[in-house]
Amino acid sequence: MSNRYFAHSANDEGHWHSLVQHLTGVSALSATFAESQPWLDEAKLAGLLHDLGKYADRFQARLHGQDSGLDHWSQGAWLAITEYRSIAAALAIQGHHIGLQQANREAYRRMHPDALTKNHPLRLELSAPDVAELKNRAEADGLVFQSPREIALSSDNMEKATASMLDVRMLFSCLVDADFLDTEAHFSGDANGKCYRAKGLKLDVESAMIALDSFMGSAIRINKHTDENVLQVRETLWQEAMKSASRPTGVFTLTAPTGSGKTLAMLKFALEHMAANKHLKRIVLVVPFLTIIEQTAKIYRKIFEGFPENFVLEHHSLAGLGVENSRTDSESNKKNDNERQRRLLSENWDAPIVLTTNVQLLESLFSNRPSACRKLHNLMDSIILFDEAQSLPQHLVAPTLATLSHLTSAYRSSVIFATATQPAFDSLHEHISKEAEHGWKPKEIAESHPEMFKRLERVDVKWPKGEKTDWESLAKKLKQATQVLCVVNLKRHAAKLLDELGDEEHVFHLSTNQCAAHRRCILDEVRQRLKSGLHCRLISTQCVEAGVDLDFPLVYRALAPLEAIAQAAGRCNREGRMSAQGQMGEVIVFEPDENTSRYCYPTHAYYQAAEVTRTMLIQHEYSLNINEPELYRKYYRRLYDLNDPVSQNERLSEAITARDFVEVARNYRLIDQDAIQVLVPWSGDMSVYNELKSEAERTGISAKWMRRAQGLAVSIYRPKSEHPVWGIIIPARLWRGGISDEWFILEDPDGKFYQDIRGLQVPQSNQVFIA
């Protein structure tokens, strides 16, 4: 082993990182992550070749500060594709610094050293153009390169583009995580050599099931405040989850009425499924909104209260907020240590149970960036639970289903879509099978769910028969109610209703105009008032619907997509307490007195879905039974016939067909990315706002500052240059110099622009806020 060539400079102990040790270490780790995959040999090869250019004299000089602007990865990529015929290894090697690029012949030709020497796309220079000489040095250093016994990702078997791109990302993930971990081990090393971080905990299925059963028994089964019908349905769902869990891994649906305990039933299924399928390693719970993930995380923490730290790993923007505000130095140090560990584990999801968001997981599955793809290999042999599955945007349905289908068939994982309003995604099976061999034919976990829906008929729904309701009349009706929830489609509609309510007492408002900490505080107060029987009138946008645990006796809902109406109804008589007294909750659907057009809805897709609801309502003589699961299949089929999810997002489809990882990542977006974050002075947490503002002014903002600021941030669409909002927000200064174009601070000494009831209010707000 030579001490002449190094991968990294000295660590704190003064030890330099031997290049041959780094390459063999990364290769071994990458192979471990790839396990029994057909491309295991390619993963090994990628590890050995990924830093081949570091054998160049110029790169060794760079480690001593004597050179710069070098590309040290393209030589290994070229060798992988020309000598060893591994497209996947070449793409992974090329991408481990710059991200995955394109998988086509023209892109391969651009990897040629001569082409890069003449015109490097990043204006870099190759550390050495002679690939053969670099290989000779590596072999003289003790490295042995072998051709893969099987090329799993050749140009001949990449006809199913969506599936094959996931295969490339998976190999890429193995390489990237291995590279990060081995480099980290060097810089964390001591006198004895490299020091690898401790591996994540293993999921002790038996202990986890005991904890869940205990929680279910004490908190759910024995609950004097819940209607007997609700308890019986929860018990039925629990038993069906256990019964279905013995099946082999694959795609599943869990269809059950709101309030039936889907969150816990999903977890029960997952643990029993792991017991039946021994290869499964972890559980990943995916939710669409932060309001749900906070609520779910709280439940999970209670269930696994006595388990080690980070047994349940939260990976979302609000996780770990407030750890710096402990009461004592020892508590602060402990919490900060735990938070540092959480952040390390979040890099690659090396934990038994992971709680995350749709944005984090799904966008990672379509990403080309090393940091985002790093965790993907830990989705192999995993159970992925999607709560509120109806929230998947239609323009992303086709590629998402194809990718998840391939994840289950090629990587021995299970995917569960849970919701009370199950989309008819199986009707897209034929198209999905063109992109992923097994298509989309999920198995239902709760086979008796139609009976569950009938048993939990807890609300009477009153539908509009063509009449319109003005805001003044609606406000009068809300004033007459003791406890009522009113859900509208737009923030400007909520504002009009608040205007009509005027100074009425006990009125609350909930929307994404408010920062997360503010919304959390409002929900806590609303729940307490509902529980205590006090006056409570909540005006909200859709953010209150899916999965938020509220229980009102009366709900008003503006006409909307059918699933949105059903979700709003799920906040009415949720626990069945009124049913126990022989009463039903009341849901009143109304049409606002405005011109019926797409501009009365947040998006065109939302408008289309609402129009399908309107058509079905007319055809059924103004009476739809939201407790009938078959109704939703008919609704979704009509909707798919109208807007054809398969044909949506043409740019994304073209990028997938071209196997262009850069363009796929750019066009696969669950939310509009052209947004800015505004730090707001919410009166409930002014001390934190003042600390953050002072720090931003004094030293500039850092990644740590941004994490702390998430709880007091409001997202808004980036305004045009002439918009008056620029007069009241100040761009935050970056700690490394310059100013941020994403983070801004609201200056509001008079409390005019951030209000306790309405949240952030700026001129022309309806053109700025994210719905």
Buried (B, 14 or more C-beta within 10 A) or exposed (E): EEEEBBBBBEBEEEBBBBBBBBBBBBBBBBBBBBBEBBBBBBBBBBBBBBBBBBBBEBBBBBBEEEBEEBBBBBBBBBBBBBBBBBBBBBBBBBBBBBBBBBBBEEBBEBBBBEBBEEEBEEEBBBBBBEBEEBBEBBEEBEBEBEEBEEBBBEBEEBEBBBBBBBBBBBBBBBBBBBBBBBBBBBBBBEEEEBBBBEEBBEBBBEEBBEBBBEBBEEEBBEEEEBBEBBBEBBBBBBBBBBBBBEBEBBBBBBBBBBBBBBBBBBBBBBBBBBBBBEEBBBBBBBBBBBBBBBBBBEBBBEBBEEBEEBBBBBBBBBBBBBBBEBEEEEEBEBBBEBBEBBBBBBBBBBBBBBBBBBBBBBBBBBBBBBEBBBBBBBBBBBBBBBBBBBBBBBBBBBBBBBBBBBBBBBBBBBBBBBBBBBBBBBBBBEBBBBBBBBBBEBBBBBEBBBEBBBBBBBBBBBBBEEEEBEBEEBBEBBBEBEBBBBBBBBBBBBBBBBEBBEEEEEBBBBBBBBBBBBBBBBBEBBBEBBEEEEEBBBBBBBBBBBBBBBBBBBBBBBBBBBBBBBBBBBBBBBBBBBBBEEEBBBBBBBBBEBEBEBEBBBEEBBBBBBBBBBEBBEEEEEEBEBBBBEBBBBBBBBBBEEBEBBEBBEEBBEBBEBBBBBBBBBBBBBEEEEBBBBBBBBEBBEEBBEBBBEBBEEEBBBEEBBBBBBBBBBBBBBBEEEBEBBEBBBBBBBBEEEEBEEBBBBEBEEEEBBBBBBBBBBEEBEBBBBB
